[in-house]
Amino acid sequence: MKRKLLPLVLLALVVTAIQAEDVAPLPKVLIIGDSISIGYTTPLTEMLRGKAEVVHNPGNAVHSAYGLENLDAWLGDAKWDVIHFNHGLHDLKYVDDAGKNVSDKARGHQQIPVEQYGKNMEAIVSRLNQTGAKLIFATTTPFPENTNGPFRMAADAARYNAAALEIMNKHGVTVNDLYAFALPRLAALQRPLNVHFTDIGSEALARETAKPILQALGLPERIPIVQTLWPETLRKTFPELQETIQPDKGDGVIRVTDVNNPTLTLYLPENTTTPLPVVLVFPGGGYNILAINKEGTEIATWLNSIGVAAAVVKYRTPNNREGAFQDAQRAVRLVRQNAAAWRLDPNRVGVMGFSAGGHLSARTSTGFAEITYANVDEADKQSCRPDFCILIYPAYLDNKKRDGVAPELHITKDIPPTFIVHTLDDKHYITGSKLYAQALKELGVTCDYQVFETGGHGYGLRSQGHPVSVWPQKCAEWLKANKIVK
């Protein structure tokens, strides 16, 4: 009896934590900085998703004089818990008397001399101290000699950092020493002859930045792994979109849209050493938005609680089903390619989707033989066939006449074992689940189709009070029965 109660207790704890998270506002983190910080703010936001609200100052904070002039506007009326800030890269560059960049030291001067830079940073720290926020200063990142763009002397990064550190030590400001972190790794992290970093470099800087922020907030330093799905050269061919979070509708759902930099964010259970099963989680949202917390990070927390790694996939939206399908195939391959490094079992890689994400998961588990893009790198030599599939209130599984499975879903005996959850009152989409489950069973594919009376659509783990609220327990039992979870 105790063994049967344990999953229910774990589920109750997870749901209670999620509900508490919905009620309590997240701590607010302000990032002030130039294009280097703009580059690492996107992965940083993913790493701190559900733990803190991360905001970057509008645009580029450029040099310290500009920062001092605009500081009050950037601070606004918000109550910031942590402010992570930097100036320096634009201070030390060379400009002419009109303030325009020059590529030759002899033709100009440093935009903000180091003595004035120190005075500006003193004034900035004094103003930031008035906010009551915990302050973190990021040192200016290094760069090689003869970089492209405006003239900069590599040695000046250390010189300006020394001036700033004197002030930070005086005021007791925490230092995030990105200079020391990046210097021995420049060849691997930075673009050639450039001050800017590659996607991998920006992700590495984000991880270093997340550590002191989590420490300042009193949170465990468990930082998920954020993996960009496609190289930057290929992403330049995607539609030009600026990823946004839609205005809050008061329901505790974070809705992300205009995604053109697809990622997977890997969450690992604590205290694990053996290779783990992993589930790629595809949030729903009608292929227009992604319910990134309700059907993403909250699901990852639950999966971690039963000993399963979770990779939340942020796929391309809006209205890009083929792009999303490519993202899904690529994500499965990347997980297998990195299985050893991430302590995952490449033979226990599953997909899980909600609503539109359910359709995408079903398509991934039926369309693995489709070649949807040309090979990009070694990862694409990996199989994109999932080892199992979990569909929670999936949408779009039936055809337009609602008398058969959608034509893009290729029903064969090679479809992996599948677990499906639906409720009778989700009238618009339950027909598709019924037809899909029936088609799988007719071919002898392992399929557990769980039907409940009520629950509606789009509940995630928030279905308390409805019969369908036991779906996580049923799913955990299915994973064990199929030897996915040991």
C-alpha positions as CSV (number, residue, x, y, z in Angstrom):
1,M,0.0,0.0,0.0
2,K,2.8,2.4,0.8
3,R,4.4,1.8,-2.6
4,K,1.1,2.8,-4.3
5,L,0.8,5.9,-2.2
6,L,4.4,7.2,-2.9
7,P,3.7,8.3,-6.5
8,L,0.6,10.2,-5.3
9,V,2.6,11.9,-2.6
10,L,5.3,12.9,-5.0
11,L,2.7,14.2,-7.5
12,A,1.0,16.2,-4.7
13,L,4.3,17.8,-3.8
14,V,5.1,18.8,-7.4
15,V,1.6,20.2,-8.0
16,T,1.7,22.2,-4.7
17,A,5.1,23.6,-5.7
18,I,3.7,24.6,-9.1
19,Q,0.6,26.2,-7.6
20,A,2.8,28.2,-5.1
21,E,5.0,29.3,-8.0
22,D,1.9,30.6,-9.8
23,V,0.8,32.6,-6.7
24,A,4.1,34.1,-5.7
25,P,5.7,36.6,-8.1
26,L,9.1,35.7,-9.4
27,P,12.1,37.8,-8.3
28,K,13.1,40.4,-10.8
29,V,16.6,40.5,-12.4
30,L,17.8,43.5,-14.4
31,I,20.7,43.0,-16.8
32,I,22.4,46.2,-17.9
33,G,25.1,45.9,-20.5
34,D,26.2,46.1,-24.2
35,S,25.8,43.6,-27.0
36,I,27.8,41.0,-25.1
37,S,25.1,40.8,-22.4
38,I,22.4,41.0,-25.1
39,G,23.9,37.8,-26.5
40,Y,23.8,35.9,-23.2
41,T,20.5,37.3,-21.9
42,T,18.5,34.9,-24.1
43,P,20.0,31.7,-22.8
44,L,20.1,33.2,-19.3
45,T,16.4,33.8,-19.5
46,E,15.9,30.1,-20.3
47,M,18.2,29.0,-17.5
48,L,16.3,31.0,-15.0
49,R,12.8,30.3,-16.4
50,G,10.4,29.7,-13.5
51,K,13.0,31.0,-11.0
52,A,13.4,34.7,-11.9
53,E,12.0,37.2,-14.4
54,V,15.0,38.4,-16.4
55,V,14.9,41.8,-18.2
56,H,17.6,43.5,-20.2
57,N,17.8,47.3,-20.5
58,P,16.3,48.5,-23.8
59,G,18.9,48.3,-26.5
60,N,22.6,48.6,-26.0
61,A,23.9,50.2,-22.7
62,V,27.1,51.1,-24.6
63,H,29.5,53.2,-22.4
64,S,29.4,54.3,-18.8
65,A,28.5,57.9,-19.5
66,Y,25.5,56.8,-21.5
67,G,24.6,54.3,-18.8
68,L,24.7,57.0,-16.1
69,E,22.5,59.3,-18.2
70,N,19.9,56.6,-18.8
71,L,20.0,54.7,-15.6
72,D,16.9,56.1,-14.0
73,A,14.9,55.3,-17.1
74,W,16.1,51.7,-17.1
75,L,15.4,51.3,-13.4
76,G,11.9,52.7,-13.7
77,D,9.5,52.0,-10.9
78,A,10.2,48.3,-10.7
79,K,11.4,46.7,-7.5
80,W,14.5,44.9,-8.7
81,D,15.9,42.0,-6.6
82,V,19.2,41.7,-8.5
83,I,20.9,44.1,-10.9
84,H,23.7,42.6,-13.0
85,F,25.6,45.4,-14.8
86,N,28.6,46.1,-17.0
87,H,30.2,48.9,-18.9
88,G,33.7,49.0,-20.5
89,L,33.9,47.6,-24.0
90,H,32.5,50.8,-25.5
91,D,34.4,53.0,-23.0
92,L,37.8,51.7,-24.1
93,K,37.2,51.8,-27.8
94,Y,38.7,54.6,-30.0
95,V,36.5,57.3,-31.6
96,D,37.2,60.6,-33.3
97,D,36.2,64.0,-32.0
98,A,32.7,63.6,-33.5
99,G,32.3,60.3,-31.5
100,K,32.5,58.1,-34.6
101,N,34.4,54.8,-34.5
102,V,37.9,54.8,-35.9
103,S,40.0,51.8,-36.9
104,D,43.3,53.4,-36.3
105,K,44.5,54.5,-32.8
106,A,46.4,57.5,-34.3
107,R,43.1,58.9,-35.7
108,G,41.2,59.1,-32.4
109,H,41.1,58.7,-28.7
110,Q,39.4,56.4,-26.2
111,Q,35.7,57.2,-25.9
112,I,35.8,57.4,-22.1
113,P,39.3,57.7,-20.6
114,V,39.9,55.2,-17.8
115,E,39.9,58.0,-15.1
116,Q,36.5,59.2,-16.2
117,Y,35.3,55.7,-16.5
118,G,36.1,55.1,-12.8
119,K,34.2,58.2,-11.8
120,N,31.2,57.1,-13.9
121,M,31.2,53.7,-12.4
122,E,31.4,55.2,-8.9
123,A,28.3,57.3,-9.7
124,I,26.5,54.3,-11.2
125,V,27.1,52.1,-8.2
126,S,26.0,54.9,-5.8
127,R,22.7,55.1,-7.8
128,L,22.2,51.4,-8.0
129,N,22.7,51.0,-4.2
130,Q,19.7,53.2,-3.7
131,T,17.5,50.5,-5.2
132,G,18.1,48.0,-2.4
133,A,18.8,45.4,-5.0
134,K,21.7,43.0,-4.8
135,L,24.3,44.2,-7.2
136,I,26.6,42.1,-9.4
137,F,29.2,43.6,-11.6
138,A,30.4,41.7,-14.7
139,T,33.9,42.4,-15.8
140,T,34.5,43.4,-19.4
141,T,35.2,40.3,-21.5
142,P,38.5,39.9,-23.3
143,F,39.2,40.1,-27.0
144,P,42.2,39.6,-29.3
145,E,44.4,42.3,-30.9
146,N,43.3,43.6,-34.3
147,T,39.7,42.9,-34.0
148,N,37.3,43.9,-36.7
149,G,35.4,47.1,-36.1
150,P,36.5,50.1,-34.0
151,F,40.1,50.0,-32.7
152,R,40.6,48.5,-29.3
153,M,43.7,47.5,-27.4
154,A,43.4,44.1,-25.8
155,A,45.3,45.1,-22.7
156,D,42.8,47.8,-22.0
157,A,40.1,45.3,-21.0
158,A,42.2,44.3,-17.9
159,R,43.1,48.0,-17.3
160,Y,39.5,49.2,-17.2
161,N,38.4,46.1,-15.2
162,A,41.0,47.0,-12.6
163,A,39.5,50.5,-12.3
164,A,36.0,49.1,-11.9
165,L,37.1,46.4,-9.4
166,E,38.6,49.0,-7.1
167,I,35.1,50.6,-6.9
168,M,33.3,47.3,-6.6
169,N,35.5,46.2,-3.7
170,K,35.0,49.5,-2.0
171,H,31.2,49.1,-2.1
172,G,31.1,45.4,-1.5
173,V,29.6,44.6,-4.9
174,T,29.7,41.0,-6.0
175,V,31.9,40.4,-9.1
176,N,31.1,38.1,-11.9
177,D,34.5,37.8,-13.5
178,L,33.6,37.0,-17.1
179,Y,37.1,38.2,-18.2
180,A,38.9,35.5,-16.1
181,F,36.4,32.9,-17.3
182,A,36.6,33.7,-21.0
183,L,40.3,34.5,-21.4
184,P,41.6,30.9,-21.5
185,R,38.7,29.8,-23.7
186,L,38.6,32.6,-26.3
187,A,39.4,30.4,-29.2
188,A,36.5,28.1,-28.4
189,L,34.0,30.7,-27.4
190,Q,34.6,33.9,-29.4
191,R,34.1,34.7,-33.1
192,P,37.4,35.2,-35.0
193,L,38.9,38.7,-34.7
194,N,35.8,39.9,-32.9
195,V,34.7,41.1,-29.5
196,H,31.4,39.1,-29.9
197,F,30.9,35.4,-28.9
198,T,29.4,32.5,-30.8
199,D,26.2,30.9,-29.6
200,I,28.1,28.4,-27.6
201,G,30.1,31.2,-26.1
202,S,27.0,33.2,-25.2
203,E,25.5,30.1,-23.6
204,A,28.7,29.6,-21.6
205,L,28.7,33.3,-20.4
206,A,25.0,32.8,-19.5
207,R,25.8,29.8,-17.3
208,E,28.6,31.8,-15.5
209,T,26.1,34.7,-15.0
210,A,23.3,32.4,-13.7
211,K,25.5,31.2,-10.8
212,P,25.9,34.5,-8.9
213,I,22.3,35.5,-9.7
214,L,21.0,32.3,-8.2
215,Q,23.3,32.7,-5.2
216,A,22.1,36.2,-4.7
217,L,18.5,35.0,-4.8
218,G,19.2,32.2,-2.3
219,L,18.3,29.5,-4.9
220,P,20.1,26.3,-5.6
221,E,22.7,26.6,-8.4
222,R,21.0,24.0,-10.6
223,I,21.4,25.4,-14.0
224,P,19.7,23.6,-17.0
225,I,21.7,23.1,-20.2
226,V,20.4,25.2,-23.1
227,Q,21.3,23.9,-26.5
228,T,20.6,25.9,-29.7
229,L,19.2,23.5,-32.3
230,W,20.6,25.1,-35.5
231,P,23.9,26.8,-36.3
232,E,23.8,30.6,-36.7
233,T,24.5,30.4,-40.4
234,L,21.4,28.4,-41.0
235,R,19.2,30.4,-38.6
236,K,19.9,33.5,-40.8
237,T,17.7,31.9,-43.4
238,F,14.7,31.7,-41.0
239,P,12.0,34.4,-40.9
240,E,13.2,37.5,-39.1
241,L,11.3,37.5,-35.8
242,Q,11.9,38.9,-32.4
243,E,10.9,36.4,-29.7
244,T,8.4,37.8,-27.4
245,I,6.3,36.8,-24.3
246,Q,2.7,37.8,-24.7
247,P,1.0,39.9,-22.1
248,D,-0.1,38.0,-18.9
249,K,-3.7,36.9,-19.1
250,G,-4.0,36.3,-15.4
251,D,-3.9,32.5,-15.7
252,G,-0.3,31.9,-14.8
253,V,0.6,30.8,-18.3
254,I,3.8,32.1,-19.9
255,R,3.1,32.4,-23.7
256,V,6.2,32.6,-25.9
257,T,5.8,33.4,-29.6
258,D,7.8,34.6,-32.7
259,V,10.5,31.9,-32.0
260,N,13.2,31.8,-34.7
261,N,16.0,30.5,-32.5
262,P,14.8,27.1,-31.5
263,T,16.4,25.5,-28.4
264,L,16.2,22.6,-26.1
265,T,16.6,23.2,-22.4
266,L,17.7,20.1,-20.5
267,Y,16.7,19.6,-16.8
268,L,18.4,16.8,-14.9
269,P,17.2,15.2,-11.7
270,E,19.4,15.8,-8.6
271,N,22.0,13.2,-7.4
272,T,22.0,11.0,-10.5
273,T,25.1,9.4,-12.0
274,T,23.8,6.5,-14.2
275,P,22.5,7.3,-17.8
276,L,19.0,8.5,-17.5
277,P,15.9,8.1,-19.7
278,V,15.0,11.5,-21.3
279,V,11.8,13.0,-22.6
280,L,11.7,15.8,-25.1
281,V,8.8,18.0,-24.1
282,F,6.8,19.9,-26.7
283,P,4.5,22.6,-25.3
284,G,1.2,23.3,-27.0
285,G,-0.3,26.5,-28.2
286,G,-1.9,25.9,-31.6
287,Y,1.5,26.3,-33.4
288,N,1.0,30.0,-32.6
289,I,2.4,30.3,-29.1
290,L,4.2,28.0,-26.7
291,A,2.7,27.5,-23.1
292,I,6.3,27.3,-22.0
293,N,5.7,26.9,-18.3
294,K,2.4,25.0,-18.0
295,E,3.3,22.5,-20.7
296,G,7.1,22.8,-20.5
297,T,9.0,23.7,-17.3
298,E,6.3,22.4,-15.0
299,I,6.3,19.1,-16.8
300,A,10.1,19.0,-16.6
301,T,9.9,19.3,-12.8
302,W,7.5,16.4,-12.6
303,L,9.6,14.2,-14.9
304,N,12.7,15.0,-12.8
305,S,10.7,13.9,-9.7
306,I,10.3,10.4,-11.1
307,G,13.9,10.1,-12.2
308,V,13.6,11.2,-15.8
309,A,15.6,13.9,-17.6
310,A,13.5,16.4,-19.4
311,A,14.4,18.5,-22.5
312,V,11.9,21.3,-23.1
313,V,11.9,22.1,-26.8
314,K,11.2,25.7,-27.9
315,Y,10.2,25.1,-31.5
316,R,9.5,27.7,-34.3
317,T,6.3,29.6,-34.1
318,P,4.0,31.0,-35.3
319,N,2.4,29.1,-38.1
320,N,5.4,27.1,-39.1
321,R,4.5,23.4,-38.8
322,E,7.2,22.2,-41.2
323,G,9.8,24.2,-39.3
324,A,8.6,22.8,-36.0
325,F,8.8,19.3,-37.4
326,Q,12.4,19.9,-38.5
327,D,13.1,21.3,-35.0
328,A,11.7,18.1,-33.4
329,Q,13.8,15.8,-35.5
330,R,16.9,17.8,-34.9
331,A,16.2,17.9,-31.2
332,V,16.0,14.1,-31.0
333,R,19.2,13.7,-32.9
334,L,21.1,16.3,-30.7
335,V,20.0,14.5,-27.5
336,R,21.4,11.2,-28.8
337,Q,24.6,12.9,-30.1
338,N,25.2,14.4,-26.6
339,A,23.9,11.5,-24.6
340,A,27.3,10.6,-23.0
341,A,28.1,14.2,-22.1
342,W,24.7,14.8,-20.6
343,R,24.5,11.4,-18.8
344,L,21.5,10.2,-20.9
345,D,20.6,6.8,-22.3
346,P,20.5,7.1,-26.1
347,N,18.2,4.1,-26.2
348,R,15.5,5.6,-23.9
349,V,14.8,8.9,-25.7
350,G,11.1,9.7,-25.8
351,V,8.9,12.6,-26.9
352,M,6.0,14.1,-25.1
353,G,3.6,16.7,-26.3
354,F,0.5,18.7,-25.2
355,S,-2.2,19.8,-27.7
356,A,-0.4,21.1,-30.8
357,G,2.8,19.7,-29.2
358,G,1.0,16.4,-29.0
359,H,0.5,16.5,-32.8
360,L,4.2,17.4,-33.2
361,S,5.2,14.5,-31.0
362,A,2.9,12.1,-32.9
363,R,4.4,13.3,-36.2
364,T,7.9,12.8,-34.9
365,S,7.1,9.3,-33.8
366,T,5.5,8.4,-37.2
367,G,7.6,10.5,-39.6
368,F,11.1,9.5,-38.6
369,A,11.8,8.1,-42.0
370,E,11.1,11.5,-43.6
371,I,14.1,13.5,-44.7
372,T,13.1,17.1,-43.9
373,Y,16.4,18.9,-44.1
374,A,19.9,18.4,-45.4
375,N,22.5,17.1,-42.9
376,V,24.0,20.0,-40.9
377,D,26.7,18.2,-38.9
378,E,27.6,14.9,-37.2
379,A,24.4,15.0,-35.1
380,D,22.3,14.4,-38.1
381,K,23.8,10.9,-38.5
382,Q,21.8,9.9,-35.4
383,S,18.4,8.4,-35.6
384,C,15.4,10.8,-35.0
385,R,13.0,7.9,-34.2
386,P,11.9,8.3,-30.5
387,D,11.9,5.1,-28.3
388,F,8.5,6.0,-26.8
389,C,5.8,8.7,-27.2
390,I,3.5,10.4,-24.7
391,L,0.5,12.4,-25.9
392,I,-1.5,14.5,-23.5
393,Y,-4.7,15.9,-25.0
394,P,-3.1,15.9,-28.5
395,A,-4.7,18.1,-31.2
396,Y,-5.0,17.6,-35.0
397,L,-4.6,13.8,-35.1
398,D,-7.6,13.3,-37.3
399,N,-8.2,14.3,-40.9
400,K,-10.6,17.0,-42.1
401,K,-13.5,14.6,-42.4
402,R,-12.8,13.3,-38.9
403,D,-13.1,9.7,-40.1
404,G,-9.4,8.8,-40.2
405,V,-5.9,9.7,-39.0
406,A,-4.4,12.9,-40.3
407,P,-2.5,12.2,-43.6
408,E,0.9,13.5,-42.3
409,L,0.9,10.8,-39.7
410,H,2.3,7.6,-41.3
411,I,0.9,4.7,-39.5
412,T,3.3,1.7,-39.5
413,K,4.2,-1.1,-37.1
414,D,7.5,0.7,-36.4
415,I,5.8,3.4,-34.4
416,P,7.3,3.4,-30.8
417,P,5.1,2.5,-27.8
418,T,2.7,5.3,-27.1
419,F,0.7,6.5,-24.1
420,I,-2.3,8.8,-24.8
421,V,-4.5,10.8,-22.4
422,H,-7.8,12.5,-23.3
423,T,-11.1,13.5,-21.7
424,L,-14.6,13.0,-23.1
425,D,-15.4,16.7,-22.7
426,D,-12.5,17.7,-25.0
427,K,-15.0,17.2,-27.9
428,H,-13.0,19.0,-30.6
429,Y,-9.9,16.8,-30.3
430,I,-10.8,13.5,-28.7
431,T,-11.9,12.0,-32.0
432,G,-8.3,12.3,-33.3
433,S,-6.9,10.5,-30.2
434,K,-9.5,7.7,-30.6
435,L,-8.7,7.1,-34.2
436,Y,-5.0,7.3,-33.7
437,A,-5.0,4.8,-30.8
438,Q,-7.2,2.5,-32.8
439,A,-4.9,2.6,-35.8
440,L,-1.8,1.8,-33.6
441,K,-3.5,-1.1,-32.0
442,E,-4.6,-2.6,-35.3
443,L,-1.0,-2.8,-36.3
444,G,0.1,-4.3,-33.0
445,V,1.9,-1.1,-31.7
446,T,1.9,-0.9,-27.9
447,C,-0.6,1.8,-27.1
448,D,-2.2,2.7,-23.7
449,Y,-5.1,5.0,-24.4
450,Q,-6.4,6.6,-21.1
451,V,-9.9,8.2,-21.3
452,F,-11.4,10.2,-18.5
453,E,-14.8,11.9,-18.1
454,T,-13.8,15.5,-17.5
455,G,-10.8,17.8,-17.5
456,G,-11.3,19.8,-20.8
457,H,-8.2,20.9,-22.7
458,G,-4.9,22.5,-21.8
459,Y,-4.7,21.6,-18.1
460,G,-1.1,20.3,-17.9
461,L,-0.6,19.4,-14.3
462,R,-3.2,21.8,-13.1
463,S,-6.3,19.5,-13.4
464,Q,-7.1,19.2,-9.7
465,G,-10.7,18.3,-9.0
466,H,-11.1,16.3,-12.3
467,P,-10.7,12.6,-12.8
468,V,-7.9,13.2,-15.3
469,S,-5.7,14.6,-12.5
470,V,-4.3,11.1,-12.0
471,W,-2.7,11.1,-15.5
472,P,0.8,11.7,-14.2
473,Q,0.6,8.7,-11.9
474,K,-0.8,6.5,-14.7
475,C,2.0,7.7,-17.0
476,A,4.7,7.0,-14.4
477,E,3.3,3.4,-14.1
478,W,3.3,3.0,-17.8
479,L,7.0,4.1,-18.0
480,K,7.9,1.5,-15.4
481,A,5.8,-1.2,-17.0
482,N,7.6,-0.6,-20.3
483,K,11.0,-0.6,-18.6
484,I,11.7,3.0,-19.5
485,V,12.1,4.0,-15.9
486,K,13.8,1.3,-13.9
